[in-house]
Every structure is written in C-alpha cells, then in structure tokens.
Amino acid sequence: MAQQITLYENLRTLGYVPFYLAIERGDWIREGLEVRVELSRSTSYTAQALLDGVTDVSWGGPMRVMMHHDASRRAGEVSPLVCFGQVVARDPFALVGRQPNPEFRFADLRGKRLAVAIEVPTPWQTLQDDLGRAGVGLDEWTRAPDQSMAENVAALGAGAVDVIEVFEPYADMAVQAGYGHVWHRFATRGDVGFTSFYTTRSFAETERDTCRALVRGIGRSLRYLAGADADEVAVQVQPYFPDLSVESLARIVTNLRGVGLWATTPVFPVDAFVRLKAALLSGGLISYDVPYDLAVDEELSATPIPQE
C-alpha cells in the first residue's frame, strides 16, 4: 500500500512547474507515495500549518524557513523547520520596462518610476540587495504605490510607471501586448535556493523514507523537464493554468528554462542558501545569520535519483 501524505502547494505559480509535472506524470506514485496536494490558504500560513500538523510537508521558499528560525531565536527557541531538495533554483522575477533596454544595468533605474512585486517578500529583498551591490540608492528612483502584479501590468500599459517587477505570466503578458520589454531576469544572479520542500525536523527524521521518496519523485520531474519538448510540458500543466493557452505556456517554459530557473537535481548547494540569506539580511527581513546545517537537511537533498 502506498504511503499517504499531505503536501501543501504554497501558491499557484508557473515557477512551480516541476511540482505540477511530478503530479501529472505520477512521479511520486512511482516512488510509492500517494500525495494529496492542497493549496495553502496563504503563503504566510504554510509554516504554521506544518507546526500545527495540518500538513506533512510543503513546497515553498527557504526564505520562510529562515524567517521562522530568525523569529524563534529572538524568542530564545530553536525552530523545528527544515528545508530539503532544491527545485526552483533561481529567482523567477523579471524587470519589464516600457522601452527596449537590451544592455540593462541597475543604474538605469535611476529616475524611473518602479512598481515592486509585493505578493511575497523575496522579490523586494533580492531587488534591494542587487541595487545596493550596484551602488544605486533607494532614493534615486521612485517607488510606485504598492498594488498587485496584474495591476502593475496595466499601469505599465497606461504609462503610469516606467518599470515593473513581475513573474510569469505577467512578464509575457506585457511583452505580448506590445508595451513591455524584459530588461532583466533575476535568474542571472545564479542559484538562490528559491523553492524547496520544507517540513518539521521531527517529520524529516521519523518519516525519512517518505521524504526520500518525495526527493526521488521531484528528481524524476526535474530530469524530464530539463529535456522535454516545451509544448509537451505546456499540455501537461495547462490544467493548473486554464486561463493561459498552450502556446503561451510553452513560450514561458522555454524562457524560464533558458535562464536556468529550475534545478537539474534536488541537491541543495550551500552557496545557493547563502546567496538568498545575504539578500534577506541586507534587506532586514532577518537579523540572524541562519546556519545552513540548521535550516537545510543536506543528506536528504542528496538522495540519489533513479534512472528511468
């Protein structure tokens, strides 16, 4: 009999294509897992759901785990949350401007009206860190009033802002509408451990075989995604994005794969964790230099993936 677990989907986004493929292809079923996937009621609730035993494992940003470790340390406690298995290796957000800018530098944002993504904390954290590294002050550009990415796409089209920070499909929407031009994809920063599994350390220890099966299944999905035809991938994930055509999904998959968004194996490198942590520290989202060994289960992440 297959092992049954509940796995939380942190939110619905195209960056999570490997997880949707694992479901549709039966990659976890082949590993003896019956995975019941449920959508978290909010990205901020997911960690609490793990602590409350509402779900067994989630996928989402290691950023949330670092935030929990930071808060726990300030309370004189040790966080029980741990990540394993890097899946979305790089930052999926992009800067889209009203005019072409193929030679983009962060200095080009000086004097511009920029709309920042606010749905989750990480895009602002990585943006402010990149600006700081480039020597661009926060007072050298104008931050547009906070609103949703969909609203920011409309604002770009109306000329109310000069540049927007969005993920897919919003970048593609602006480009296809004719008024958007991709200036920069944050994936070029390199691996930042953007998305992994996470759970309680207790579950990772007592249900180790289950966690290994999750890693093996997602490893199968990542291997497939690395070489699969984009149209084939698009057909499989379209049920999760019924408002998008197969053509647009295939185009987006091609673009995201081209910038190395998805890991090729679930191994979670130390430097990826450190790169993300540095941005969270510089942005003040956390104040604790969370040790890799405390927040990441390296051994689980290195689970061998079966050959097809």
N, C-alpha and C positions, 0 to 999 in steps of 0.2 A: 504494500500500500504506500502511495506517495505521501511524503511529509507535507503537511499543510501549514502555511504561514500567511500572515497578513503583511503586505508590503505597501507603504504609503507612497503615492505619487505626490511630490511636493507641490507642483503646479503643472499645468498643461503648457508645454512649450516645445518648439522644434529642436531645441538643443538636446532634448531627451530622446531623440530618435532611436538610439541604441536600446533603450529600455522597451520602447514600443515594439521594436523588431524582436526582442527576446520573447515578448508575449506572443506576437503573431506567428513566429517561427516555431514556437514550442521549445525554445532552448532550455528553459527551466524544467519543463516536463521531462525532457530527455535526461535531465540530471536527477530525476526522482522527486521533484518539488512541485506541489500544487500551490501556486502562488495566487492569492486573492489580492488584487491590486485595488486600492481605494484612494480616492483623491482627498488629500488633506483639506480641511476647511480653511486653512490659511498657512502661508509659509512660516509665520511666527509660531503657529501652534504645533507644528510637526514634532519638535524636540520634546515638548511636554507630553504629547501623545505616546512617545516612546517611554517616558518616565512613568506615565500612568498605566502602561500596559495595554493601551488601546490598540497599538500596532506593534509588530515584532521588529520590523526593520523599515527604514525609509531610504529613498534616494533624495539627494539634495546637496546643498553646498556645505563643504567643510567649514565655511565661514560661520554657520550656525553652531557647529560644534565648538569652534574657538570662542565664540561669544559666550557659550554656556560655561566653558572652562574659566573664562575671564570672570564671569559673574560668581561662579562657585568659589573661586579663590578669594574674591573680595569678601565673601561670606564666611571664609575660614573653612571651606569644604573642598572636596575633590570631585570634579564632575565625573559621572559614570558613563558619559557618552564617548564613543569611539568610532572613527571612520575606517572604512576598508574598501579597496577596489576603486581606483580612479577610472572614471568613464568619460565624462566631458573634461578633457584635459585643459582646454584653453577658454578664454573669455569670449562668449558669443556676441557681445555687443559691438556696435559699429557707430561711427560718427558719419552722419549723412548731411551734406550741405546743399544749398540751392544752386551753387555754381560748381563746375568741374574743378577738381584740385588734385591731380594725379601725383603731385610732388608734396603731399601734405607734410607739414611739421606742426607740432603742438603750438609753436609760436604763431601760427596762422589763426589761432582762436582769439588773439588779442583784438579787442574792439568789437568782437562778434556778440550776437545775442544767441546764447546756447541754452537749449532745453535739455535738462538732465533726466535720465530714467530714474524713477522713484519707486517702482513697484517692489524692488528688493534693494538691500543696501550695497551689494557688491559693486555694481557698475559705477556708482559715485566714488567708492573707495579706490577702485583701480584708476579711474579718471583723475582724481585729485593727486594720486601718487605719481602718475605719469606727468601731469602738469608740473608738479614740484621738481621732478627729476629733470624736466626740460627748462626749468627756470621761469616758468610762466606763473605769475601771481594770480591769486583768486580775485584780486581787484582789477585785473587787466581785461576782463571780459564781463558781460552782463548775463546773470543767470535769469532765464525766463521764469515766470510763475510756474510752480510745480503743477503738473497735470499728467494724465495717463499718456502712454506712448502713442496710442491711437489718436488722441487729441493733439499730440505734438506733430504727428504726420500731417494732420490737417492744418496746423499752424504754419508748418513749413510751406505747404502748398499755397497758403494765403499770404506768405511773405511776412508773417508776424515774428518769425525767428529766422536766424541765418543757418543754424546747425542744430541737429537733434541727435541725441544718444538713444539708440534703439537696438533691439534684437530682431531676429526674423520672426514673422514675415514682414514686419513693418519697414525694414530697410528695402526689401524687394518691392513692397507696395509703392514707396516713394519713387524708386527708380523707374518702375514700370509706368507710373503716372506721368513721368517726363520732367518732374520738377526736383527730383532728388538725385544726388550723386554721392556714391560712397567715397568718403575722404580717407577713412582709416578703419581698420578692423583690429580690435584689441587683442585678437588671437595672435597677432605678430609679436606680442610681448613674450610668448613662449608658454610652456605648461605652468598652470597655476592651480591644478587640482580643483577645478571649478565645481565638479559634481562627483560624488561618490555614494556608496551606501553608508549609512550610519545606524548605530543601534546602541544598546547599553553594553557595557563591558561584560556584565553577567550573561546576557544572551550570547554574545560572541564566544564566551568560554564554555557555557553549558550546551550550546547548540552549534558547536564548531563545524560539524559535518554539514549542517544546513547552510551556514554562511559560506562554506567552501563551494557548495552546490550553486549558490547564488553567483559567486565569482566565476565558476566554470561556465554557467549559462550566459552571463553577460560577456564573458570572453569569447564564446562562440559568436555572439551577436556582433561584437566589435570586429572580429576577424572577417565575418561576412560583409559588414558594412564597408570595410576598407577597400574591397574589390568589386562589390556588386554594381550592377547597372543602376544608374540613378532613377530611371523610370520604374524599374522593378521595386526599388526601395519605396518610391513615392506611392505606388499602388498599395503596398502593404501598410503604410502608415496613414493613408488618407482617412480611414475611419476615425482617427483621432483629430483630424482637421477637416471636417466636412465642408467648410467654407472656402477651402483652397483647392484649386484644380491640380490634377496630377502633373500638368506641365509646370506650374509654379513650384510645386513641391520638389520636383526633380531639379529644377534650376537652383533652388535654395540648398538642397542636399549637395549638389555639385560645388556650389560656392563655399559651403561650410567645410566640406571635406577638403577642398583645395587649400584652406588656411590651417589645416591640421586640427580642427576643433576637437575631434574625437580621438581618444587614446586608441592605440592599436592592441594593447594588452591592459589588464586591470592593475598592473604593478603601479604603486603609488610612490613616486620618487620623493626623496627628502627635499630636493631643490624646488619642486613644484609647490609643496606645502609652505616652504619658507618664502617663496615669491608672493604667494597670496597673503601670508601672515604679515609680511613687510608693509603691504598696502593697507591692511586693516589697522596696523599700529600707527602708521603715518597719518591716517585719517581719523585716529582717535576712537575708532569703533571698539577696539580693545586696548587695554593697557598692559596686559600680561603677555609676556613672550612665551606662548604656549609651546612646551616641548613636543617635538614630532612623536617621540616614543610614547607620550602620554595620550595623544589625540588620534594616532593612527596605528592600526594593527598591521604592521608591515608583513608579518608572516602570512596572514590571511590574504592580503593583497597579492602575494606572490604565488598563490595556488596555481599549479600547472593546468593549462587548458588542454583538453583532449583534442587530438587530431580528428578531423572528420573521416 
